[in-house]
């Protein structure tokens, strides 16, 4: 069973029904969460606000796992023992590049196939899909500085559609979705999130 949660952001409380469904997917009392930041953050500036929200829904223990400058391969076993893993937002291109360098994409696929829950936010959510083509539009400001060639845009391939976070429905985004449709994969625009479990897709009604 593949269990994914794809979110645009988690900076404040989600709708209660979505939070409950996330914890139902995790299916554990007092669960432990592995947190993977998109880049090294020595002060954990982005982790602590996220932890506040995660604490509120029931996570009680955390493993902070850096795939960038502070990567420690010896911690992979501990990461694999977490009940869920959270991939943060940030620069999608940088994040994917580091995950590729650490051979983490196949590791994440195996973790998911073995029953672990993956929660991706913005960049992290796009990386869990087949590719990050949507990031060319969502993260346009980072494209020029990216070292990734489009042939290296392949993600963890755990969802067969483009995830487009932070959806507002403006003309620029509509043009982006039109271009993404031409790749043959259906775009999934989301203000908030999409929950996937097994072979079905359920979209939180307040998210679209």
Backbone bond lengths (Angstrom), bond angles and torsions (degrees), N, CA, C in turn:
res aa  C-N    CA-C-N  psi(-1)  N-CA   C-N-CA  omega(-1)  CA-C   N-CA-C  phi
1 X - - - 1.465 - - 1.528 109.49 -
2 X 1.330 116.06 127.27 1.469 121.64 175.98 1.515 108.30 -97.49
3 X 1.316 117.10 125.51 1.464 121.80 -178.17 1.523 109.28 -125.06
4 X 1.331 115.34 112.83 1.462 122.06 -177.32 1.515 110.62 -126.27
5 X 1.321 115.58 148.98 1.461 122.36 168.95 1.525 106.36 -129.22
6 X 1.316 117.15 120.59 1.458 122.74 -179.35 1.524 108.71 -113.43
7 X 1.326 116.43 121.02 1.457 121.65 -174.64 1.523 111.35 -126.33
8 X 1.317 116.14 151.32 1.461 120.84 171.33 1.522 110.95 -74.97
9 X 1.326 116.00 -41.71 1.457 120.51 179.13 1.523 108.65 -162.74
10 X 1.325 114.74 164.83 1.460 120.48 175.59 1.524 107.87 -146.00
11 X 1.327 115.06 58.53 1.461 121.51 -177.80 1.528 111.89 -93.40
12 X 1.316 115.54 -13.96 1.456 121.58 177.09 1.522 107.31 -144.87
13 X 1.313 115.78 174.15 1.463 119.46 -177.17 1.525 111.07 -58.07
14 X 1.318 115.56 137.17 1.454 121.29 174.03 1.527 108.88 -82.46
15 X 1.324 118.16 165.46 1.472 119.00 172.27 1.521 109.82 -52.04
16 X 1.312 117.30 139.62 1.460 121.60 -172.31 1.528 112.22 -57.72
17 X 1.343 117.25 -35.96 1.462 118.37 -179.12 1.524 111.41 -67.68
18 X 1.337 117.14 -34.70 1.463 120.40 177.93 1.520 110.29 -70.08
19 X 1.321 117.48 -42.11 1.466 120.47 177.04 1.529 110.62 -60.01
20 X 1.334 116.18 -42.52 1.461 119.96 -179.67 1.523 111.33 -64.28
21 X 1.326 115.85 -38.93 1.466 119.38 -179.43 1.520 111.00 -68.34
22 X 1.324 116.58 -35.88 1.460 119.67 177.09 1.524 110.29 -62.26
23 X 1.325 116.24 -46.29 1.462 119.59 -178.78 1.522 111.72 -70.28
24 X 1.329 117.55 -28.70 1.462 120.57 174.13 1.517 110.18 -65.87
25 X 1.331 116.70 -39.71 1.462 120.29 175.85 1.522 110.70 -61.39
26 X 1.331 116.98 -42.89 1.466 120.83 179.92 1.527 109.51 -63.77
27 X 1.326 116.60 -44.05 1.451 121.28 170.52 1.510 116.26 67.61
28 X 1.316 117.90 26.99 1.466 121.31 -179.63 1.521 109.91 -133.87
29 X 1.334 115.57 146.91 1.455 120.09 169.71 1.528 108.30 -82.38
30 X 1.296 117.14 139.43 1.472 123.05 179.28 1.539 111.54 50.45
31 X 1.329 116.88 56.80 1.470 119.94 -175.09 1.534 112.93 -74.05
32 X 1.322 113.89 155.59 1.461 122.04 176.25 1.521 109.48 -103.11
33 X 1.315 116.83 136.85 1.456 121.73 -177.36 1.523 111.31 -119.18
34 X 1.325 115.84 132.86 1.460 121.71 171.24 1.510 109.02 -91.13
35 X 1.324 116.64 128.75 1.465 121.64 -176.97 1.522 108.71 -111.58
36 X 1.337 116.39 120.24 1.471 121.54 178.79 1.526 108.60 -112.35
37 X 1.340 117.94 109.82 1.463 120.56 178.40 1.524 110.64 -78.02
38 X 1.322 116.21 156.43 1.469 120.52 -178.47 1.524 112.29 -72.48
39 X 1.324 117.21 -20.61 1.461 121.68 176.29 1.524 108.65 -159.85
40 X 1.320 115.60 165.71 1.457 120.22 -179.36 1.526 110.67 -58.09
41 X 1.316 115.27 131.83 1.465 122.77 -177.68 1.537 107.20 -137.91
42 X 1.343 117.83 81.25 1.474 120.96 -172.30 1.518 113.76 -55.39
43 X 1.321 117.14 -34.64 1.464 120.46 -179.04 1.525 112.14 -87.59
44 X 1.338 115.59 -3.84 1.474 121.56 -178.45 1.532 111.30 53.49
45 X 1.318 113.60 43.21 1.466 121.53 -177.71 1.516 112.34 -59.85
46 X 1.320 116.36 -37.30 1.463 120.48 -176.65 1.530 111.75 -93.44
47 X 1.323 116.12 -22.44 1.459 119.05 -179.07 1.519 112.39 -69.23
48 X 1.318 118.37 -45.97 1.460 120.23 -172.96 1.532 113.60 -63.59
49 X 1.345 119.55 -41.43 1.477 117.86 174.40 1.532 112.22 -62.82
50 X 1.346 116.39 -38.51 1.466 119.46 177.52 1.526 110.46 -64.62
51 X 1.337 116.34 -40.30 1.462 120.67 -179.81 1.531 111.39 -60.60
52 X 1.320 117.39 -36.46 1.463 120.15 178.10 1.525 111.02 -57.82
53 X 1.338 115.70 -43.32 1.465 119.36 179.83 1.525 111.01 -70.57
54 X 1.316 116.26 -39.35 1.456 120.67 -179.11 1.526 111.58 -68.40
55 X 1.329 116.34 -36.99 1.467 120.44 174.61 1.522 110.55 -58.46
56 X 1.322 115.93 -42.01 1.460 120.89 -174.70 1.532 112.80 -64.57
57 X 1.345 115.89 -30.44 1.472 117.59 -179.27 1.517 112.49 -88.95
58 X 1.350 117.59 -8.48 1.462 118.56 172.59 1.512 117.72 126.74
59 X 1.333 118.66 -2.87 1.466 119.02 175.75 1.530 108.83 -71.57
60 X 1.342 116.05 139.39 1.470 119.22 -174.10 1.520 113.21 -124.20
61 X 1.316 117.60 -13.12 1.464 120.70 -178.23 1.521 108.47 -140.76
62 X 1.332 116.70 147.91 1.459 120.96 -173.05 1.527 111.95 -138.21
63 X 1.323 114.81 145.17 1.461 122.00 169.01 1.518 107.28 -121.12
64 X 1.309 117.29 119.16 1.466 122.49 178.64 1.520 107.20 -90.10
65 X 1.326 116.92 117.89 1.463 121.45 -172.30 1.532 110.01 -122.78
66 X 1.302 116.95 103.75 1.467 123.37 -177.08 1.527 109.59 -85.52
67 X 1.328 117.64 126.15 1.463 121.06 176.14 1.530 111.53 -101.84
68 X 1.323 115.81 7.98 1.465 121.17 -176.79 1.533 109.57 -105.95
69 X 1.300 118.60 -118.72 1.459 121.92 -172.52 1.528 113.39 -71.14
70 X 1.333 117.80 -26.35 1.462 121.04 -176.75 1.525 112.17 -107.33
71 X 1.322 116.87 30.91 1.460 121.84 -178.57 1.528 110.94 -63.84
72 X 1.341 115.70 132.06 1.463 121.73 176.19 1.523 108.69 -130.43
73 X 1.331 115.43 103.07 1.466 120.76 -176.97 1.519 111.81 -59.11
74 X 1.335 117.43 -30.41 1.462 120.74 -176.88 1.527 112.54 -64.24
75 X 1.338 117.01 -16.44 1.468 120.78 -179.89 1.525 113.10 -86.79
76 X 1.338 117.29 -2.13 1.463 119.86 -177.75 1.529 112.29 -60.31
77 X 1.318 116.25 -37.16 1.457 119.06 178.09 1.515 112.06 -61.80
78 X 1.332 115.82 -41.28 1.462 120.61 177.98 1.525 110.64 -65.72
79 X 1.348 116.04 -38.94 1.463 120.00 178.64 1.521 110.40 -62.81
80 X 1.321 115.91 -41.11 1.452 120.34 -179.38 1.522 113.69 -65.82
81 X 1.334 116.37 -20.61 1.463 120.51 178.46 1.524 113.11 -85.81
82 X 1.321 117.03 -4.50 1.471 120.34 178.47 1.530 110.03 -72.22
83 X 1.326 116.10 148.18 1.459 121.17 -179.91 1.527 112.20 -75.25
84 X 1.313 116.63 -25.32 1.462 122.59 177.47 1.523 107.87 -151.30
85 X 1.316 115.56 155.66 1.465 121.63 177.40 1.520 108.23 -127.46
86 X 1.316 115.37 134.46 1.465 124.34 -176.69 1.520 108.75 -110.25
87 X 1.322 117.28 122.40 1.471 122.35 174.84 1.518 107.86 -104.96
88 X 1.311 116.79 121.20 1.463 121.15 -170.28 1.520 112.86 -78.10
89 X 1.320 114.30 173.92 1.457 121.04 171.26 1.523 110.22 -82.80
90 X 1.331 116.01 177.86 1.463 121.20 -179.55 1.513 110.33 141.11
91 X 1.321 115.73 -152.08 1.461 122.74 179.10 1.535 107.69 -77.76
92 X 1.324 116.57 107.22 1.458 120.89 -174.85 1.524 112.04 -60.89
93 X 1.316 117.05 -39.46 1.461 121.18 -177.12 1.531 111.12 -66.64
94 X 1.323 116.42 -45.36 1.461 120.86 178.37 1.528 110.21 -63.15
95 X 1.316 116.38 -44.79 1.461 121.84 -178.52 1.524 110.38 -60.25
96 X 1.333 116.40 -50.24 1.459 119.75 -179.49 1.519 111.29 -62.51
97 X 1.324 117.09 -40.08 1.457 120.96 179.22 1.523 111.14 -58.25
98 X 1.334 116.90 -44.55 1.461 120.55 -179.66 1.535 111.15 -68.62
99 X 1.312 117.41 -40.08 1.460 119.87 177.71 1.520 111.41 -63.31
100 X 1.324 116.75 -37.97 1.464 120.70 176.80 1.520 110.67 -65.11
101 X 1.325 117.20 -45.30 1.463 121.32 -179.77 1.524 112.02 -59.67
102 X 1.335 116.24 -34.87 1.474 120.93 -177.19 1.527 112.58 -91.68
103 X 1.340 116.95 7.01 1.471 121.57 -177.59 1.529 111.69 54.99
104 X 1.326 115.58 37.22 1.453 120.76 -175.57 1.525 113.90 -86.98
105 X 1.329 118.29 -18.83 1.465 119.14 -177.82 1.531 110.54 -65.03
106 X 1.318 116.87 -46.63 1.470 119.15 178.23 1.520 110.50 -67.38
107 X 1.337 116.67 -33.89 1.466 120.20 177.80 1.532 110.01 -62.99
108 X 1.330 116.86 -44.19 1.464 120.89 179.36 1.530 111.17 -65.18
109 X 1.315 117.03 -38.08 1.471 119.79 176.89 1.526 110.31 -60.94
110 X 1.319 116.12 -45.06 1.463 119.91 -179.76 1.533 110.67 -64.74
111 X 1.324 116.12 -40.36 1.467 120.41 178.93 1.532 109.99 -59.23
112 X 1.335 116.12 -45.82 1.461 120.74 -179.58 1.529 111.08 -65.66
113 X 1.323 116.82 -41.70 1.468 120.49 -177.92 1.523 111.25 -68.42
114 X 1.322 116.01 -22.50 1.460 120.60 178.28 1.524 112.71 -91.56
115 X 1.337 117.01 9.40 1.454 120.81 172.19 1.509 116.20 105.27
116 X 1.338 118.24 -2.77 1.457 120.06 178.50 1.520 111.53 -72.72
117 X 1.315 116.14 148.53 1.464 121.90 178.36 1.517 109.30 -94.05
118 X 1.320 116.58 131.26 1.466 122.08 177.03 1.522 109.35 -110.97
119 X 1.330 115.33 128.16 1.461 122.06 178.03 1.519 107.31 -116.42
120 X 1.317 117.46 115.08 1.455 121.55 179.64 1.515 110.57 -112.18
121 X 1.319 115.76 135.45 1.463 121.00 178.43 1.524 108.73 -117.34
122 X 1.327 116.97 122.55 1.465 123.64 177.11 1.534 110.29 52.90
123 X 1.322 118.52 -106.98 1.468 121.05 179.43 1.525 110.74 -54.78
124 X 1.324 116.10 -45.82 1.458 120.39 -179.76 1.511 112.50 -61.08
125 X 1.336 117.18 -35.91 1.462 121.30 178.66 1.520 110.88 -69.15
126 X 1.328 117.32 -44.72 1.465 119.88 179.87 1.523 111.03 -61.17
127 X 1.323 116.96 -37.04 1.468 121.33 -178.77 1.520 111.71 -66.88
128 X 1.314 117.91 -27.22 1.459 120.25 -179.99 1.524 112.72 -76.34
129 X 1.337 117.56 -12.52 1.463 120.74 178.32 1.531 109.54 -87.00
130 X 1.320 115.90 -173.38 1.466 120.10 -174.69 1.520 112.71 -64.40
131 X 1.345 116.92 -36.26 1.462 120.16 178.27 1.528 109.28 -157.32
132 X 1.322 114.96 172.14 1.468 120.01 -176.66 1.524 112.09 -108.11
133 X 1.322 118.03 30.27 1.462 120.07 179.22 1.529 112.13 -54.62
134 X 1.326 116.98 -33.46 1.465 120.10 179.35 1.529 111.65 -61.72
135 X 1.329 117.00 -26.02 1.464 120.35 -179.16 1.525 112.56 -65.91
136 X 1.334 117.29 -23.35 1.470 119.28 175.64 1.523 110.90 -59.41
137 X 1.320 116.80 -25.74 1.463 122.00 179.37 1.525 111.12 -101.31
138 X 1.318 116.79 -45.66 1.463 120.62 -178.14 1.527 111.30 -66.75
139 X 1.322 116.28 -41.45 1.466 122.70 -177.43 1.530 111.19 -112.08
140 X 1.316 116.15 41.17 1.464 120.28 -175.75 1.532 112.83 -55.05
141 X 1.328 116.94 -31.91 1.470 120.46 -177.79 1.529 112.51 -67.02
142 X 1.348 116.82 -17.63 1.461 120.12 -178.60 1.526 113.40 -99.34
143 X 1.322 117.88 -7.72 1.460 120.94 -172.73 1.530 111.40 -59.82
144 X 1.328 117.39 -46.63 1.471 120.75 -176.07 1.519 112.42 -60.60
145 X 1.319 117.19 -33.04 1.460 120.73 -178.03 1.519 114.12 -90.65
146 X 1.329 117.26 1.48 1.459 120.01 -177.01 1.521 111.59 -77.96
147 X 1.324 115.61 141.77 1.471 121.11 175.78 1.523 111.51 -94.03
148 X 1.335 116.67 -3.10 1.456 120.68 -178.36 1.525 111.47 -83.70
149 X 1.309 116.26 134.80 1.461 121.88 169.71 1.528 107.13 -84.90
150 X 1.335 118.66 148.27 1.468 119.69 178.22 1.526 114.38 -51.34
151 X 1.322 117.67 -27.06 1.461 120.34 176.80 1.525 111.84 -68.87
152 X 1.333 116.41 -12.18 1.460 121.81 179.67 1.530 111.85 -105.80
153 X 1.329 116.94 18.04 1.464 121.68 -177.51 1.530 113.06 -82.26
154 X 1.307 118.02 -0.66 1.453 120.06 -177.56 1.519 112.59 -61.64
155 X 1.343 115.87 133.09 1.459 120.65 -179.71 1.519 111.62 -101.09
156 X 1.320 115.90 -155.49 1.457 120.70 -178.80 1.530 112.15 -74.51
157 X 1.323 116.60 -13.44 1.475 122.25 174.04 1.527 112.82 60.00
158 X 1.319 116.15 42.55 1.457 121.03 178.39 1.530 112.09 -100.55
159 X 1.324 117.25 -3.42 1.465 122.48 175.83 1.523 108.17 -143.36
160 X 1.322 116.03 133.44 1.461 120.73 -173.40 1.515 114.71 -92.90
161 X 1.329 116.51 42.39 1.465 120.26 176.29 1.521 108.31 -150.67
162 X 1.339 115.89 166.43 1.462 120.98 174.45 1.529 108.79 -83.64
163 X 1.324 116.73 128.57 1.457 120.37 174.91 1.525 108.04 -96.85
164 X 1.343 116.15 121.77 1.468 121.22 -177.98 1.529 108.14 -113.88
165 X 1.350 118.04 98.70 1.471 120.65 -177.48 1.527 112.64 -78.86
166 X 1.317 114.53 167.74 1.474 122.68 174.54 1.533 111.74 60.13
167 X 1.301 115.47 41.93 1.463 120.93 -175.63 1.521 111.50 -71.17
168 X 1.340 115.58 129.19 1.460 121.84 175.21 1.527 111.75 -120.48
169 X 1.321 116.35 -16.67 1.459 120.52 178.75 1.515 114.33 78.66
170 X 1.348 117.28 21.27 1.464 119.15 179.27 1.529 110.16 -78.84
171 X 1.332 115.92 173.60 1.468 120.00 -173.94 1.521 112.24 -63.07
172 X 1.331 117.28 -35.69 1.468 120.65 179.31 1.529 110.56 -64.23
173 X 1.319 115.88 -43.23 1.458 119.37 -179.94 1.522 111.23 -69.77
174 X 1.317 116.97 -35.91 1.452 119.74 178.57 1.528 110.80 -63.14
175 X 1.334 116.51 -39.98 1.465 120.73 177.18 1.527 110.60 -65.38
176 X 1.342 116.61 -37.79 1.462 120.84 178.87 1.526 110.61 -64.29
177 X 1.330 116.61 -43.20 1.461 120.62 179.76 1.530 110.49 -64.44
178 X 1.315 116.23 -38.74 1.464 120.08 177.54 1.529 110.58 -60.22
179 X 1.343 116.05 -43.42 1.463 120.13 179.21 1.527 111.15 -66.34
180 X 1.331 116.85 -39.00 1.459 120.05 179.86 1.522 111.70 -66.91
181 X 1.321 117.38 -34.91 1.464 120.62 177.98 1.524 110.83 -61.13
182 X 1.318 116.72 -31.68 1.454 120.90 -178.41 1.520 112.55 -69.42
183 X 1.339 117.52 -13.30 1.466 120.46 176.57 1.514 111.42 -79.83
184 X 1.329 117.44 -9.79 1.455 121.14 179.04 1.508 114.27 96.32
185 X 1.335 117.66 -6.53 1.461 121.47 177.43 1.516 109.44 -106.83
186 X 1.313 115.65 138.69 1.460 120.45 -178.23 1.527 110.99 -73.55
187 X 1.333 118.80 126.08 1.468 119.70 173.66 1.526 111.03 -73.15
188 X 1.318 116.50 145.89 1.456 121.99 176.63 1.524 108.03 -120.23
189 X 1.348 118.60 88.73 1.460 120.59 179.68 1.527 109.77 -69.39
190 X 1.329 117.11 137.29 1.458 119.84 -178.03 1.517 111.40 -144.72
191 X 1.319 115.64 128.90 1.455 120.69 169.50 1.521 109.58 -76.46
192 X 1.326 115.06 -38.58 1.461 118.61 -173.54 1.514 112.08 -122.51
193 X 1.327 118.52 -69.10 1.447 115.96 -175.10 1.510 115.55 -168.23
194 X 1.307 114.14 165.63 1.454 124.02 177.18 1.517 107.08 -132.00
195 X 1.308 116.43 134.63 1.465 120.61 178.18 1.516 108.14 -112.28
196 X 1.321 117.25 129.98 1.450 121.45 178.83 1.520 108.92 -119.83
197 X 1.310 116.43 134.44 1.451 120.74 176.88 1.520 108.36 -142.82
198 X 1.317 115.64 126.82 1.448 122.39 -176.76 1.521 109.36 58.08
199 X 1.356 119.55 -126.59 1.459 120.47 -176.40 1.515 112.21 -100.78
200 X 1.312 117.61 1.64 1.459 119.81 -177.49 1.518 111.68 -100.96
201 X 1.301 115.44 161.40 1.464 121.97 175.83 1.522 107.59 -126.02
202 X 1.302 117.05 124.72 1.462 119.43 173.23 1.508 108.66 -120.17
203 X 1.306 116.37 132.71 1.453 121.72 -176.79 1.518 108.85 -110.16
204 X 1.319 116.50 124.61 1.453 120.33 179.23 1.518 109.22 -60.58
205 X 1.314 118.36 127.37 1.456 121.58 -171.51 1.530 112.96 -65.40
206 X 1.319 117.51 -23.01 1.460 119.41 178.63 1.512 112.05 -84.73
207 X 1.328 116.51 -0.23 1.456 119.37 -172.32 1.512 113.45 -97.80
208 X 1.321 118.57 -12.54 1.460 118.99 -170.90 1.531 111.01 -107.69
